Amino acid sequence: MPDADPALAIDHAGRDGALLAATVREAGMLALSKFQTDLKTWTKGASSPVSEADIAVNNLIEQRLRQATPDYGWLSEESADDKARLAQKKVWIVDPIDGTRSYLAGREDWCVSVALVEGDAPVLAAVFAPVTDEFFFAARGFGATLHEAPIHAASGTAFDFSRMAGPKPIIERLGLPRDGVAIHPRIGSLALRLCRIGDGSLDIAFAGGQSRDWDLAAADLIVHEAGGRMTMLSGEPIGYNRPDVRHGVLVAAGRERHASVIMHFRDHPLPWS
């Protein structure tokens, strides 16, 4: 957002922004207090790990946000989906611990990710990675911040494979050189991977087609407010709080680089898309 002052994002986000920031920080510290401890774990669906920490953090966020905003809808990875959200103008979209596999493995690449969506687009976002103490925040029209300092997506169009993250089969479709250029190490949290576009530490990030609203909504606004773009691989925008919360292959990058990637995949479509 070139005309906005990102340093003012939280100040101008009003009551909901202050509530969001405080809640995500508190949730992150709760998750951190349980990190690298002996936790009960189980599997959800085919292969998704869940721990008692995920549930405890989800319960805290739900209590704080729903008590303060009873008229808002709720969509969380760790809550039963209440379709009443579809009729509500504003909806909290929550991933209590994004990157649970990393969390349970004792790695640092996990976070708490929460967005407030109005209509089908995020208007407030907070992503907190407690181990590295990184707090990202964005308010629509007021830019994105990391520790209340403005952040900006990297400019330009060149592809640097060491500054890309996402599924290797997708990255290789950009023409990975034969001399074995290293791809950026995997980032377990998709939300955090996408926030690395916002802070300029990655050039391109992909989501491989298994993501849900809660993985994306907060990071989407952070990328956008940092001057980047995040869309489907076709270039179409992402809509949230719909009956089906699943999404296909997505790409995030600075605006010029994003346009270049979209053009590349129009000429070289994925064989499975």
N, C-alpha and C positions, 0 to 999 in steps of 0.2 A: 504494500500500500504506500506508494511514493509520497502522497500528500498527507499521510497520517504520522503522528508521533508515537512510535511504539512504546516509548517510556511512559506514556500516559495510559496504556492499555488497562491496567487494573484500576487506576484512579477513575477512569471513565466507564468502567463496566458496571457501576452501580451496585445495588444490594446483591444481585445474583452473582456478580463477578467476585465480590468479596467473600460471599458464602462458598462459591466454588473453590477459590484459592485456598481458603482456610480448611475446607473439608478434604481436599486432595492432599494437602500437606499432612494433616492429621492421619489420613488413611495410609499415606506412605510411611509414616513413622510407625504405625501399627504393624504394617507388613515387615518393616525392617526389624522390629522387635522380635518377630517370629522367624526371621531369616536364619538359616543354618541351625535350626533347632529340630528336634525330633517331632515330626508332624504326621498326623494321619493323612493318608492320600488314597485316592481311588480314581477310577477311569470313568469318564463321561462319554457317552456315545461310543464310537468305534475305537478312539485312541487318545482322546483329550484328557490330560491329567488335571486333577483338581485336588486341592489340599484344604485342610481346615483353615489355613491362613486366607485362602481366596474367599471362603464363606464369611470369616470374621471381618475382613476388610469390606466386603460387599454389604454386610449388615450395618457397619458403621456409616458408610456412605449413604445408604438408603435411609437410615434414621435421621442423619443430619439434613439431607436434601429434601426428603419428603415431608418432614415435620415443618420445615421452613417454607416449602412451596407445595402445599397440598393440592393445588389445582394443576400442577404440571404432571405430565406422563412420565413413565419409567420404563426403560429398556436396559437390561443388564445381562451380561453373559452368565451370571450365576443366579438369576432369578427366573421363575416361570414367566413366559411372555404373556402379558395382559394386553389383549388387543384393544382395550379401551384407549390405549395410547394413540391409536390412529385417529381418534376424534379430538385429540387435545392439541392446542396450538403450539405449546412448548413441551418438550420432552427431554429429560435427562438420559443420556446414553453413556453407559458405564462399563468399563473393564476393570474390575478391582485389582487384578494382577495380570497385566499383559506380558506374556513371556513366562508362563508358569513352569515350563520345562527348565528354563534358565534359573528361575527362582529355586526350584527344588534341587538343581545341580550345584547350587552355591555360586553361580556366576552373577555378574553385575548387570547384565543386559535385560532387565525387566523394569516395569514401571506401573504406576497407577494412571489410568487415562479416563478422563470424563469430559463430555461435551454437553452443552445445552443447545438443542436443535429447535429452531422455530420454522414451522412449515416443513420443508425437506432439506434445510441447510443449517449448518452449525453457526451459532452467533457468539458463543463463548467456548473456550477450551483451556484445559489444564492437563499437562502431562508431567509427572514427577518421577524421576529415577532416584530413589533414595540412596543407593549405594554410592553413586557418583555425585549425589547432591545437585542434580540438575532439575530445575523447575522451569518448564516452558508454559507460557500463558499467551492467549490471544483473545482479542475482542474484535468483532467484525467492524471494520472501518478504522481501527486504532492500532493496527500493526501487531507484531508478535515479538515476544521478549524471551530471553533466557536470563534468569536472575534480575528481571526488570530492566535489562539492557537490550536495546534493539538488536534483532537478528535479521539476516538477509540471505536469501538463497544465492548460490553461486551463479554468476552470469556467464555468458558465452554459449557456444554450441559444440565445442570439441568433446569427444568421448575419452574419458580417462578411466580405463577398466579397474584401476586400483581404487577409484572413488565411486564405485557402483556397488549396490547391495541388492540381493534378491535371489530368486531361484536361478541357478547356473544355466539351465537350458534356455531361459529367456534371455539372459545376458549374452550368451553365445550367439544368439540370432542377430546381434549387432555387429558380428564379425570379429570375434575374439582372435587376436593375432596368434599365429602358429608358434611363436617363440615363448609361449607359456607365461604371458603377463598375468600377475596375480590379481584375482578378484578380491574385493574388500572382504574381510572375515565376516562370517554370518552374524547378524544381530538378531537375537532370539525374539525380542519384542518387535512386532510390526509397527506399532505406534512410535516406538523410539527410532526405528529405522527411518521412518518417514520424517520425524523431527530433525534428523541429521541433514535432510534437504533444507529445512528451514534455517538451520544455523550455519549452513554453507560447508559443512564437513564432508558431505557426499555430493556428487554431481547428479546421479540418477539413482532412484530406488524403485523397485518393482514389488508388487504384491502378486502372488502366484495363482490366485483364483479360488482360494478357500477362505477368504476373509469375510467378516461380518461387520455390521454397523459399529459395534463397540471397539473393533480393532482400528477403525479408520476415522471416525467423526472428529475427534479432537485434533489428531494430527493433520487432517485435511485443512481445517481452519488455520492452524499454525503455519503450514506450508503456504497457503494462499496469502495470509497476512504478512508473510516474510518475502513476498514478491515472487513466489513460485506458483506452479500449477500442479494439480493432482486430478487425474481423470481416468476413465476407462481407456484401454489401449486404442480404442477407436477415436478418442478425443472427446467423447461425450462426458458431461459432468456426472458426478455421483449424487444420487438422491438418498436421503435417509428417512427413517421412520416410515417405512413402507411395509406392507404385509410380509414380503420376502426380504429379509435383511442380509441375504447373501450377495456377494459381488464377484465378478470375474477378474481377469487380469487387469491390474492397474499400474500406472506409472506416475511418479512425482519427480519434478526437476524444476530448475529455474525456467522462466517463461520461454526464453529463446531456445534453450536446450530441449525443453519439453516439446516445443513445436517441431524441432528436428527429429526427435524420437518418434513422434506420432507419424510424421511423414515417412520415416524409415519403415515402420511396421505396416503402413498402408501399401508400400511397395513390396514388402517382404513379410506377409502375414504369418502368424504362428500356425503350424500345421494342425494344431488341436483346437484352435479358437473358432 
